[in-house]
Amino acid sequence: MQKWKLLLLALGLVFGPMAIISLALGRLFFTDFDLILGQVLVGVLPTDVSTPLLVYLAKGSTALAAMMNTINTALTPLILPFLLLLLTGIEFEIPASILILELFLIIVIPMLAGVSLRTKFTEKVIEYEPLYSFISSNLYLLLLFTVVTDSATFIMDYKLYALGILGVQLLLNLIGYGLALLFKPVINERKDHIALLFTASTKEFSIAVAVAYTAGLAEIVVIPAVCYAIVQMLTSPDVDFASGN
């Protein structure tokens, strides 16, 4: 499959089936409106910033994953508010300027900087690639720890119900992998399919926090996104291993 078709396919999977399925799961398993809203928010989030790293570890096409991530992220300010309105019927006041700034600071700028450095100083960058992976992994864990810590009180209050929320996120995460696997027969290169695999299944959970804050939503809304972050951190190594061997 040509690269531009893969980019469109990734865009469609991230914001299409994942959003609709997430809404269905929210209505099926939750009764609290804020949790349903939070589940919908998970579905409309763009690809996680860690995706190129996961693709690299699985010996996939890092460049393609980075391009998919950049396109999904760049279109998020336009797509996310529209999908929230379409799926929930509620128009949220999400300042586009703040959302765009958030996206560029945490995703686009670091990604463009990394691509530029790798292009200009290829030999030097390749020499220290294991170090970059180590630093990236730890920064990702730090971000996850920060977000989870902020929501720890709410998660603890849910007790066993929190396990149910985690279970719903695991189901959504596995569906994301499954959707990408459906297209494996039509994707010529294995590296490209690995890029699609992680692009379709990971979600940038930190954006959920930004959206909830800027739109004045209840803090409970971010709980599904936090749980999804935990789930994708746990499932990604297994998929890395399976894809890389």
C-alpha positions as CSV (number, residue, x, y, z in Angstrom):
1,M,0.0,0.0,0.0
2,Q,1.3,3.5,-0.9
3,K,2.5,5.7,2.0
4,W,-0.2,8.4,1.5
5,K,-2.9,5.7,1.6
6,L,-1.4,4.4,4.9
7,L,-1.5,8.0,6.3
8,L,-5.2,8.3,5.4
9,L,-5.9,4.9,6.8
10,A,-4.2,5.7,10.1
11,L,-6.1,9.0,10.3
12,G,-9.4,7.2,9.7
13,L,-8.8,4.4,12.3
14,V,-7.6,6.8,15.0
15,F,-10.6,9.2,14.8
16,G,-13.2,6.9,13.2
17,P,-13.9,3.4,14.5
18,M,-12.0,4.0,17.7
19,A,-14.2,6.9,18.6
20,I,-17.5,5.1,17.7
21,I,-16.5,1.9,19.6
22,S,-15.4,3.9,22.6
23,L,-18.8,5.6,22.7
24,A,-20.5,2.2,22.5
25,L,-18.3,0.8,25.3
26,G,-19.0,3.8,27.5
27,R,-22.8,3.4,27.1
28,L,-22.6,-0.3,27.6
29,F,-20.5,-0.4,30.7
30,F,-21.0,2.9,32.5
31,T,-24.0,4.7,34.0
32,D,-22.3,7.9,35.2
33,F,-22.5,10.5,32.5
34,D,-19.0,11.9,33.3
35,L,-17.5,8.5,32.8
36,I,-19.3,8.0,29.5
37,L,-18.0,11.4,28.4
38,G,-14.5,10.5,29.6
39,Q,-14.8,7.2,27.6
40,V,-15.8,9.2,24.4
41,L,-12.9,11.5,25.0
42,V,-10.5,8.5,25.0
43,G,-11.9,7.5,21.6
44,V,-11.3,10.8,20.0
45,L,-7.8,11.4,21.3
46,P,-4.9,11.4,18.7
47,T,-2.1,8.9,18.7
48,D,0.2,8.8,21.7
49,V,3.5,10.6,21.6
50,S,5.3,7.4,22.5
51,T,4.2,5.6,19.3
52,P,7.4,6.2,17.2
53,L,9.4,4.9,20.1
54,L,7.2,1.7,20.4
55,V,7.5,1.3,16.6
56,Y,11.3,1.6,16.8
57,L,11.5,-1.0,19.5
58,A,9.4,-3.3,17.4
59,K,11.6,-2.8,14.4
60,G,8.9,-0.9,12.4
61,S,9.0,2.2,10.2
62,T,9.7,4.9,12.7
63,A,9.6,7.6,10.0
64,L,6.1,6.5,8.9
65,A,4.9,6.3,12.5
66,A,6.2,9.8,13.2
67,M,4.4,11.2,10.1
68,M,1.2,9.5,11.1
69,N,1.5,11.0,14.6
70,T,2.3,14.4,13.2
71,I,-0.8,14.4,10.9
72,N,-3.1,13.1,13.6
73,T,-1.9,15.6,16.1
74,A,-2.0,18.6,13.7
75,L,-5.7,17.8,12.9
76,T,-6.8,17.2,16.5
77,P,-7.8,20.8,17.2
78,L,-10.2,20.6,14.3
79,I,-11.4,17.0,14.7
80,L,-11.7,16.5,18.5
81,P,-14.3,19.3,19.3
82,F,-16.4,18.2,16.2
83,L,-16.4,14.5,17.2
84,L,-17.2,15.4,20.8
85,L,-20.2,17.4,19.6
86,L,-21.2,14.6,17.1
87,L,-21.0,11.8,19.6
88,T,-22.3,13.5,22.7
89,G,-24.6,16.2,21.4
90,I,-22.8,18.7,23.6
91,E,-20.7,21.6,22.4
92,F,-17.7,22.1,24.7
93,E,-15.9,25.4,25.1
94,I,-12.4,24.2,24.2
95,P,-10.2,27.2,23.4
96,A,-8.5,26.2,20.2
97,S,-5.4,28.3,20.9
98,I,-4.7,26.5,24.2
99,L,-5.2,23.1,22.6
100,I,-3.0,23.9,19.7
101,L,-0.3,25.2,22.0
102,E,-0.5,22.1,24.1
103,L,-0.2,19.8,21.1
104,F,2.7,21.7,19.6
105,L,4.7,21.8,22.9
106,I,4.3,18.1,23.8
107,I,4.3,16.5,20.4
108,V,4.9,18.5,17.3
109,I,8.0,20.5,18.3
110,P,9.9,17.6,19.9
111,M,9.1,15.4,16.9
112,L,10.2,18.0,14.4
113,A,13.4,18.6,16.4
114,G,14.1,14.9,16.5
115,V,13.6,14.4,12.7
116,S,15.7,17.5,11.9
117,L,18.6,16.3,14.1
118,R,18.5,12.8,12.7
119,T,18.5,14.2,9.2
120,K,21.3,16.6,9.7
121,F,23.5,14.6,12.0
122,T,22.6,11.1,11.0
123,E,25.8,9.3,12.1
124,K,26.0,11.0,15.5
125,V,22.3,10.4,16.2
126,I,22.5,6.7,15.3
127,E,25.5,6.2,17.5
128,Y,23.5,7.1,20.6
129,E,20.1,5.6,19.6
130,P,19.9,3.2,22.6
131,L,20.4,6.2,25.0
132,Y,17.6,8.2,23.3
133,S,15.3,5.2,23.7
134,F,16.2,4.9,27.4
135,I,15.6,8.7,28.0
136,S,12.3,8.6,26.0
137,S,11.0,5.6,27.9
138,N,11.7,7.2,31.3
139,L,10.2,10.6,30.3
140,Y,7.0,8.7,29.2
141,L,6.9,6.9,32.5
142,L,7.3,10.2,34.3
143,L,4.5,11.8,32.4
144,L,2.3,8.8,33.1
145,F,3.2,8.8,36.8
146,T,2.3,12.5,37.0
147,V,-1.1,12.1,35.4
148,V,-1.9,9.0,37.4
149,T,-0.9,10.6,40.7
150,D,-3.2,13.6,40.1
151,S,-6.1,11.2,39.6
152,A,-5.1,8.6,42.3
153,T,-7.7,9.8,44.8
154,F,-10.6,9.3,42.3
155,I,-9.3,5.9,41.2
156,M,-8.9,4.7,44.8
157,D,-12.5,5.9,45.6
158,Y,-13.8,3.6,42.8
159,K,-12.1,0.6,44.4
160,L,-13.2,-2.6,42.5
161,Y,-15.1,-0.5,40.0
162,A,-11.7,0.9,38.9
163,L,-10.8,-2.6,37.7
164,G,-13.9,-2.5,35.5
165,I,-12.8,0.8,34.0
166,L,-9.4,-0.7,33.4
167,G,-11.1,-3.7,31.7
168,V,-13.0,-1.5,29.4
169,Q,-9.8,0.3,28.4
170,L,-8.1,-3.0,27.8
171,L,-10.9,-4.1,25.5
172,L,-10.7,-0.8,23.5
173,N,-6.9,-1.1,23.3
174,L,-7.1,-4.7,22.0
175,I,-9.8,-3.6,19.5
176,G,-7.3,-0.9,18.2
177,Y,-4.7,-3.6,17.6
178,G,-7.4,-5.8,16.0
179,L,-8.5,-3.1,13.6
180,A,-4.9,-2.6,12.4
181,L,-4.5,-6.4,12.0
182,L,-7.4,-6.5,9.6
183,F,-5.4,-4.5,7.1
184,K,-2.2,-6.6,7.3
185,P,-3.0,-8.5,4.1
186,V,-3.0,-5.3,2.0
187,I,0.1,-3.7,3.5
188,N,3.1,-4.7,1.6
189,E,5.9,-4.0,4.1
190,R,5.9,-5.5,7.6
191,K,7.6,-2.3,9.0
192,D,4.7,-0.2,7.7
193,H,2.1,-2.5,9.3
194,I,3.9,-2.2,12.7
195,A,3.6,1.6,12.4
196,L,-0.1,1.3,11.8
197,L,-0.5,-1.2,14.6
198,F,0.7,1.2,17.3
199,T,-0.8,4.3,15.7
200,A,-4.3,2.8,15.7
201,S,-4.1,1.5,19.3
202,T,-2.4,4.2,21.4
203,K,-3.9,7.4,22.7
204,E,-2.3,10.6,23.9
205,F,-3.8,10.6,27.4
206,S,-2.2,13.9,28.5
207,I,-4.5,15.8,26.0
208,A,-7.5,14.5,27.9
209,V,-6.3,16.4,30.9
210,A,-5.8,19.6,28.9
211,V,-9.2,19.2,27.3
212,A,-11.0,18.6,30.7
213,Y,-9.2,21.6,32.3
214,T,-9.8,24.1,29.4
215,A,-13.4,23.0,29.0
216,G,-14.1,23.1,32.7
217,L,-15.1,19.5,32.9
218,A,-15.2,17.4,36.1
219,E,-12.0,15.8,37.1
220,I,-13.6,12.4,36.9
221,V,-13.8,12.8,33.1
222,V,-10.0,12.1,32.8
223,I,-10.2,8.7,34.7
224,P,-10.8,6.6,31.5
225,A,-7.9,8.2,29.8
226,V,-5.6,7.7,32.8
227,C,-6.7,4.0,32.9
228,Y,-6.1,3.7,29.1
229,A,-2.6,5.1,29.6
230,I,-1.9,2.4,32.2
231,V,-3.3,-0.3,29.9
232,Q,-1.3,0.7,26.8
233,M,1.9,0.9,28.8
234,L,1.3,-2.8,29.9
235,T,0.2,-4.2,26.5
236,S,2.8,-2.4,24.3
237,P,5.8,-4.4,25.4
238,D,4.0,-7.7,24.6
239,V,3.0,-6.3,21.2
240,D,6.6,-5.0,20.7
241,F,7.9,-8.5,21.3
242,A,5.4,-10.3,19.1
243,S,5.9,-7.8,16.3
244,G,9.7,-7.7,16.5
245,N,10.2,-11.4,16.3
